[in-house]
Amino acid sequence: MRPTAFRLGLLTAAVCLEIACTSQSPETAKKENPAAPAPAATASACTLPTTMASSNEETAWQIFVAANCAANGKLKWETWTEQSCFSNPSGPGCGGTTERKLHASRLGVGLRRKSGKLGAPETTPGGCSPMVTNANAPANLKPFVPKNLSANAEFCEEVMVEASEAAFVKAPAVGATLTNLAGQVAYAKTTAIAFPTSSVEIKADWLPAASVNNSFNCTTSRPSGVYVETISGTCYALVGIHVSSKLMPNWLWATFEPQNAETNPNRCNPSLYNACNDPWGSNPATSSGAATEPTAALTALMTQAGLPKEFLNYRLVGAQTEYLDANKNPVQLGNSFVEFNAQVPPHQASCMTCHSYAMVSSNGQENPNFGNFPGTPAIGTPGQAPPPSGGGTWIPQDFSWMLGIMPAKAAN
């Protein structure tokens, strides 16, 4: 690393220590200090990329930074369409309402149902999922259960879809829709389901303050280097961010976590899913849990975008565009909070493989095998799907499990 970049990394670390690398939502911060000028943002840094950059990692960071720029007092992605709004347009957080729609982990519910354990019921608003604890952890996840969880610890999730993808789901063609399974089947009779290249999704996992002992708050005791928000009166920490982009034919998949042992104690643990690898934004590029510094390039990009300073403490776990690496080994990519609390087994996390099994039968039945089919590889190149149990053939949903949660038919 060049001396100039090294000094910049040290300066960044010092700044983080001075301000604890924490802040609240742009709207809350402005209310607390209305005289403080907003950081100047460069338009290009806050614009989602339209082509791939020089590497998967650089592209992932460009999307992460642009999506987290300020927009109308919120992070930009918080102004997008929540996936539940397609089937319930009048629900919380939909139709321009200010209320947020936090819900249970769809992956967690699907995997529990697949294993014969019924998913936890969801409430509105604020439906959440139980975290993995000593009381409910499968044997293979018990070694990784955090030691600071409170009783009845839970986490919440939301999946946000940017405007061009939302428009495609609502009306991929004149008279067509993907907002229900029957509509997807009808559309696929003439055209394969393929999202526009501008499509971007953000899956955000939130940790309520009360889910950990010696809980933090959003005012006087914020977790170091973690973005926090007060949502519906509850303080949450942003502990996991999945990014998916259709800039690649099989999408670009990336996941991020903050460097904080209180909220993300298993980050980069190669015994769980995979070590972290980010040659563009992290110095050093690889880590098995030890803290790293942001590179000069990443620091400059975030500065140009005017992001809240705690985002400098987030790290890219990895980015994926292929099933196999150069040595023909399955690519592992898992978030130590998101996948772990959904109860994905160790070394069985791969965004691409999991999403490749998103498909609906020509009879309008969603694939019930959330993740993979019985007898097919857990990760790596997808296996051959057996015929649908109800007859017909499988129709790929372009890696979108979101399409699978749509209702069977349009509401009357």
N, C-alpha and C positions, 0 to 999 in steps of 0.2 A: 504494500500500500504506500502511496506517495506521502511525504512528510506533511504536505498541506492538507491532504485528506485526513491524515491521522490527527492533526491539530484540530480540524473541524469536528472530528468525532469526539475528541476530548471536550471541546467546547459544548457540543450538544449534550454530552453526558452531564457536564457541570450545570447547564441550564435545567436539565431534567431534575437533578437533585435539588436545585434551588426552588423550583416551583412544584416539585413532586410529579411533574409530567401529567397532571390531571386537570380536567376542566369539566364544565357541564355543557349542556346543549348550547348552541349559539344564542338561542332565544333567552335561556336562563342567565347566561353570562352577561348579556346586554342589560337585562333588568337589574342585575346586581351592581353594574358599573356602567350606566348609560353614557357617561362622558368618554369612556374608552373608545378610541377609534377601532373599527374592525380591521383586521389584517388585510392588506392589499392583495387581491387575488389576480393572478394572470389568467386570462380567459382560456388560453390553450391548455393550461394545467387542469382546468375545471371542465374540460370538454372530453367526453368519452371518446377513446380512439376509434377510428374507422378502419384501420389496418393494423396488422401485427407489427410490433416493434422488432428490435434486433434479437430479442429472446422472449421466451414465454414469461420469464420472471419480470422483465421490464414491462411487458404488456399488462401483466396482472397488477403491477403497482400503478400503472397509468389509470387503469379502471378503478382500483381502490381509491386513489387520490381524488379522481374526478367525482366519484360517487359520494365521497365524504365532504365535498365542498359545501359551503353554506348556501341555502336556498330558502328564502321566505322564513327565516328564523329556525330552520331545521337543517339536518344533513340532507343533501340532495336526494339520496335514495329513500329517505323517509317520506318524500313527497310522491313517490311512485305508487303503483297499484299493488295492494296486498293480494296474494293469490286467492284468499277466501272471498274477495269481492266479486270474482267472476260468477260464483254460484249464489252469492248473497249480496247483490249490489247495494242494498239498504242497510247492511250490517255495520257494526262499529268500524270506524276508520275508512269507510267507503263513501263515495259520492261527495267528497269535499268536506266531510265532517272532520273535526279536530281530534276526536277520540281515536285511540290506537287499538288495533286488534292483535293482541298477543295470544298465542295459542300453544297447544302441545306440539311436541316434535312429531311430525308426520312419519319420519323414519322410525322413531322409537315405537310409535303405536303400531306401525306395520310389522316391525320385527317381533314385537311381543305377540301379536296375533298369529304370526307365522309359526312361532314357537309354542302356540297353544295358550299363551298368557294374554288375556284380554287387555287391550290398551286402556289406559285411564280415561274416564269420561272428561269431556271438555266443557268448560263453563264459558259464558260470555258476559262481560269481557274478562280478560285476564286468565283464561284457561292455560294451565301449565302442565309440565310433565315431572314426575318424581326423578330426582337425580339418582345416580347409582350410589348406593350406600352399602355398608356392611350387612344391612338387613335384607337387601334385595339383590345384591350383586351375584351374577353367575360366578362359578368357581374360577373361571379363567380371567375375570376382571377384578376379583377381590384384592390381589396385590396392589392394585392401582387406585383403590378408593382413597380419596383425600381424608386427612385426619382432622380437618377443621370444620366438617359439615355439621350443621345444626339438625335437630329433630325435624322430620318432614321436609327436608331440603328439596327444592324444586327449581326448575329453570323454565324460561319462556322463550318462544321463538316467533319470528315473523319472516315471511318470504315476500320480497318486493320485486316487482317487474317493471322495467322502464317502458316508456311510452310506446315505442314502435312494436315491441313484443306484445304489449297489452292490446294494441290495436289489431295485431294479427290474430290473437286468440279470439277476440270478439268477432272479427269479420275477415277471415283469410281471403275471401273472394265475395263477390256480390251474391247475396242470398245464402252465404255459408257461415258457419260458426263452429268454433272448437270448444265452446263453453259447456258442452254436454257430450257424453260418449256417443250417442246416436248421431250427433252432428259431426263428430270426428270420423265416424265410419262412413257417413255419406260423402264427406269431403274427400276422403282417401280413395273413394271409388274412381276418381278421375285424376287426382293429384296427390303425390306423396306429401305427408306432413313434414314441412321443412321451414323452420323459423327464419326470419330475415337475419342477415349477418350483423345487423345493428343490435340484436337482442342481447340484453344483459339481465341477469337475476342476482339478487343479493339475499342470502339467507343469514339472518342475524340471530344469535343466541344471547339471551340476557340472563344474568344471575341476580336474583333479588338479594338485597343486602341481608335480609333475615335468614338466608340459606346457609350462611357461614357463621361460626362462633366469633365473638368479638366483632360483630358486624360493622361494616363501614356505613357511611351515609353520604349524601350528595352535597353536603355543605362543609362541615368542619373536619371530617375524617374520611376522605376519599381514598380508595385504593391507589397506590403509587403506579403511575403510568398506565392507567386504565380509564377509558372514556366512560362517564356516567351520565345518566339522565333520570329525572323524576317523571314517571309515566303513571297517570291515574293515581297520584299520591304515593307511589312506591318508588324507592330508589333502586335502580338497576345498574349493573356494570356490563358493558359490552365485551363479552368474553370469547366470542367466536364469530368470524365472518367468512362465509363461503361466497365466492364469486364465480359465476359461470357466464361465458361470453361465446356467441356464435361466430366469432371471427375465424374460427377453425371449423372444418366440416363436422367433426365430432365434438365440438365445443372446446374451449379452453377452461380448465377447472383449476381453481386456486383457493387456498384457505389460509386465514390469518388468525393470530392469537397475540394477546399482549404478554410482555415479559413480566409476570407477577406470580410469585409462588403462592400467594393467598388465593387467587382466583383461578390460576392455570398451573397447578403443581406438576402436571404430567407433560407439559409442553416439550416437544421434540424428543420424547422418550422412545428410543428405538426398540425397546422391549414391548411397547404397547402397539404403535403403528409404524412410525418411521421417524428418523432424525430429520431435522430441518435442513433444507438446502436452498440457498438463494444467492447465486453468484452476482446478482445485479444490485440487490438492496442491503445485503448484510455483510458485515466485516467482523470475524471471518465468515465465509460463505456457508459453512456447515456448522451445526451445533447439535449436541445431544441433550440440551437443556440449559447449558450455561448461557448467560446473557451475551449478546453481541451488540455492536454499534451499527447505526445506520451508515451507509456509504455516503460520500459527498453528493453523489447523483440523486439518491433518494431524499436527502436533506434538502437539496435545492428544489426538487419537485414539490415537496410538501410546503416549503417556504413560499414558492410561487403561487401555490393554491390557497395559502392562508389558512391551513388546517389548524384545528385545536392542537396544542403542542403535545398532548399525550399520545397522539397518533404516531409520533416519532418513536414511541416505545413498542409499537406493534411490529410483528415480524411475519414474513411470509413463511409458512411451513413448507410449501412446495407448490409447483404448478405442473399440470398434467395435460398432455394432448395425445398420448399414445397408451395403448394397453400394456406394451412391453418396452423395456429399456433396450439399450444397444446390445446387451448380452442376452437378450431374449428372456429376461426375467420379468415377472409381473411387476408393474409399477404400483407401489403402495402410496396412498395419499389419504391421510386421515387427520382430523382435528381432535386433539386430546380432550377437548370439552364436548364438541358437537357429536362426534361419532361415539365417544366413550359413554356419554349419558344416554345415547340411543341404544346402548348395549351391543354395539358392533364388536365381535370377538377380536382379540389381538391378531394383528397381521392379516386381517381380512377386510381392510378398508381400501377401496379404490373407487373414486368418484365415477370414472368412466364406465367401469364394469357394472357397477350398481345401476347407473342410469340407462345403460344399454338395454336393460330388461323392461324398460317402460314401454308397454304395448297394450293395445286393446284388441279383443277378438272381433272378427267381422260380424259376430252376433251381438256386439255391444257389451261384452264382459271385460272388465279390467283385469289385468294380470294380478292374481292374488298373492303371488310369490314375491313379496316386497324384497328386492335385492337381486336374488338369482333363483333360477329354477332348481328343483331337486336334481342332484347328479351333475350339475354344471359347475365350472370353476368358481370359487369364491371371488378371486381376483384374477386379472390377466385377460386373455382373449375370451370373449363370451362363448358359452357352449350353445349347442343347438337346442332351441326351445321345443319341448314336446307339444303336440297339438292341444289346443284349448279343451278343457274338460267338457265344455258345453257345445263343442263342435265349431266348425268354421276354421279360419286361419288367423294368424296374428298380424296386426298392423302396427308397425313401429310408430312411436309418438315422438320421434326425434329427441330421445334422451330426456324427455320431460315427464317426471313423476307428477308434476303439477297438473298435467292434463288428466292423469288417472284419478285425481280426487274430484273431478267434475261429476255432477249428477248424471245419472243414466240418460235422462231425457230432459228436454226444456220444460220449465215450469209452465203450468197451464195459465 
